[in-house]
Amino acid sequence: MAAVTAALAGCTPSIAGGPNLARYDSVTTAYFAGGYVPSRMEAYHTATSEVDRRALRNSIVLSAMGSIDIQYAKFSAELTQESQGVPFIATLTSLSLSGAGTLAATKTAKTVLATVDTGIKGAHAAYDKSILSEKTIQFLQKQMRANRNGVRSSILDKLALDTAAYPLELALMDVNDYASAGTITAGLIGIDEQTSQLLARTEETRTEAIYAYAADEASGLILDYLRSGDAARQAVLEWLRRNDIDTDLTQFVHAPQFATARRRFAEARGLKKPG
């Protein structure tokens, strides 16, 4: 089983996660690493013209960000493989062993293969139950990308400033924030913040009262009128505005305190039961 698993992990495109970029990574890693060496930072401080300082600052910052991007890409790929690799391998291995059990010539061989297959299926079932964890990894990856995009855009905008307004030291602090934005901790914090904001918005708009459907005859007439189209909806809202009735359509149609206003509106629009 271990041999089959290792073989699958090495040759299956879905497990590999993408093409082999080892050569590209080695070249770009070396290039970016050479862009923010101490000698270039020293050159920034000794440069006599603003043009040279800005060019060096931008090159140093972009090189550092490029190095971070390469490491983040590897980290993200490993997270994806961690979430999908084992269940996928377990499925294929289980199918292989099931077939081998059917074709095995001896009872002993069948028993051994069936036992191993049962163990694999049990492990696969456990991973199926952990689908929430897999989805969590996907949410984290999306949040980390969102975090990185925000910091990245901020840095690129600031690189248009002169070095007095945006010195290298400040830029490197932002680069550190860029690196931190691609961590699981930052992803969790981002998800928590978004959830908190959404909760706050929904709490503000949550309906606390329950109204009886078509509380009176006027309610039914107005509901029928509203179903005629958007023009009717706008007419009701305009009537509420002209009569200084501060409420929404749901409360106006159903809430008992607007019974008199509903009758007035029905009379004003000539709303009556058919036939």
N, C-alpha and C positions, 0 to 999 in steps of 0.2 A: 504493500500500500504506500509506504513512504517513497519507494522508487517511482511508482506511477505518479504520485503527487508531485515529486520533484521534476519529473519529465514534463508533466502538463504545465507546471509553472514556468518552465523554461521555453516552451514552444508555442503556447497558446496566445494569440494576439490579444484577446480580451483580458488575459491575466497580465501580459506584458504592459498593457496600457497605452502603447504607442510605439512608433518606430525607434530604432536604436540611434540615439543622438550622442553617443559617447564622444565621437571625434569633434562634433560641433561644440559640445559642452566643454571639452578640454581647451579648445582654442578660445572660445568666448570667455571662459573663466579666467584664463591667463590674461586676456586682453583687458577685461574689466579690473582685475586685480592690479594691473600695472597702472591703472588710471588714478588710484588714490593712495599711492605710496608716499611716505614721509617727505621725499625729495620734492614732489610736486606741491605738497602743502607748504613746504618752505619757500618754494618759488612763488607761491601766491603772496606770502608775506613780504617778499623782497621785490616784487614787481613794482615798477615806478609809474606805470600808466594804468588808468582805470580800465581801459580796453583789455589789457593783459590780465589784470586781476579778475575781471568778470569772466573772461574765457577760461581761465584756470579754475575758478570756482565752479562754473557750470560743468566743466569736464570732470572734475573730481566728484561732484555730487551725482552726475549721471552715471559715472563708472561705479560708484558705490551702490546706486540703485540697481544697476544691471547685475551686479554680483548678488544682491538680495533676491532679484527676480529668478536667477538660476537656482538658488537654494530653495526658494519657495516652490518653484515648479517641481523639484524633486520631492519635497515634503508633501505637496498636494497629491502627486502621483502615488506616493506610498500610502497616504490615507485612503485613496480610492481603492488601491489593491487590497488594503487591509479590510475594507468593507465588503468587497465582492469576491475576493480570491477563494477563500475556503469553501463557501457554499457551492461555488461553481465547480471547483475541483471535486468536492464530495459527490456531486451529482454525476459527473462523468465517470468517476472511479466506481461508484455504485453500479452504474449501468454496465460497465465493463465486467465487474465481478459477477453480476447477475447472469450475464451471458456466459461467462466462463463456468459458472456453477451448473448451468444447463448442459453444457457440452462436456463437462468433466467425466472421465470414464469410471472413476472409482467412487465408492460411497464416502471414503475418507476425504478425498479431495473436495467433493461436494459439501461435506460438513464443514470443512475448514473455510472454504470460500463463503458459504452461507453465514458462518459466524462473523467473519471479517466484514461482510456486506452489512449485516445487522448493526455492527458497531459504527460503520460509516453513516448508515441511515440515521442512527440515533444522534450522531454528531451533527448531521445536516439538519435534523429537526430542531436541535438546539439553536442553530444559527437562524433557522426560519423564525424562531420565536424572538430572536434578537433583531428583527427587521427595524424596530424602532431605533436601535443603535445605529444601524446603517443609514437610516434617514437623517438621524441627528448629525452624522458626519457630513452628509450632503448639505444640510442647512448651515453647518459651520463653515464649509468651504465657500458657500455663497456669501455668507456674512463677512468672511475674511477678505474675499475679493472686493466686496463693497467697501470695507474699511480701507483697503490698500488703494482703491481707485480714488477715494476721497483725499487721502494724504498725498497721493501722487499728483493729482490735479493741483492741489494747493502749492506743492513744491515747484511744479513747472511754471505756474503763474508767477511765483516769486523770483524765479530765475531771470525774469525780464527786468527786475530792479537792479539798481547799481549796488556795489559792494558796501557802500556806507549804510544803505537801508537794509540790505540783506547780506551781511558778512558771512564768510565761510563757516564760522563757528555756529551761527544760528542755523545755517543750512544743514550742517551735520546733525544738529539736534533734531531737525525735522526728518532727516534720513533715519535716525534711530526710531522715531515714531513710525516711519514707513516699515521698518523691519518688525516692530512690535505689532503693527496692524495685521500681520499675517500669522499670528499665533492663535492657538485654540482659546487661550484666555481672552484675547481681544474679541474673538468670534462670539464667545459666550456672553461677554459684556454687551456686545452690540445687539445680540438677540434679546437679551434681558431689557435693554433700553427700548427697543422697538415694541416689545410686548407691553412694557409699562405704559408707553405712550398710547398704544392702541387701547389698552384697558381704560386709561383716563378718558379717552375720547368716547368710548362706548358707555362709560359710566355716566357721562354728561347727557347722553341722548337716550339712556335706557328708559323705557316706559314703565312707570311704577303703578299705574292704575289700569284696571281691566274694565272695559266698557261693554255693556250688553249690546249685542248686534241689533241694529234697527230698534233703538230704545222706544221710539214712538212712531206715529204715522209719518210725521215730517222727516224722520230719519230715513225711512224707506224711500220716500219720494226723492230726497236729495241724493241718496245712493244711486237710484235709478238714473237721475239726471247726470251725475258724475260719470256714469258708464258711457254716456253718449260721446265723450271725447275730451280732448284737452281744452277746447274752448269753454266747456262747462266748468272745468276745474278753475280756469282763469277767472270766469265770471263769479264763482263763489268766493275766491280769494279777493277779488276786487270789491265785492259787496262787504266782506268782513273788514277790509281796510277802510272803506267809506263810512262804515258804522262804528269804527274804533273798537272792533272786537279782536283782541290780541290772542289768537289761538291758532292751532293748525287744523287741517281738515279732519283728521281722525277724531280729535276732541270735539270739534264743532258738530260732527255727525252723530256721535255716540254719547258724549258726556251729558248727564242730566242737567247741569247748570246752564246749558245752552238750548234747552227745550223751547223757550219763548222765542229766542233768536231764530231757531230753525223754522218755527211756524211763520214768523215774519218773512223769512226768505222764501219759503214755499209759496206764500200768498203773493209776494212781490213778483215772483217768476211765473205765477199761474200754474204751479205744479199740482196735478191732481191724479188720483188713481184712474187707470184706464177703465172705460165703460162703466 
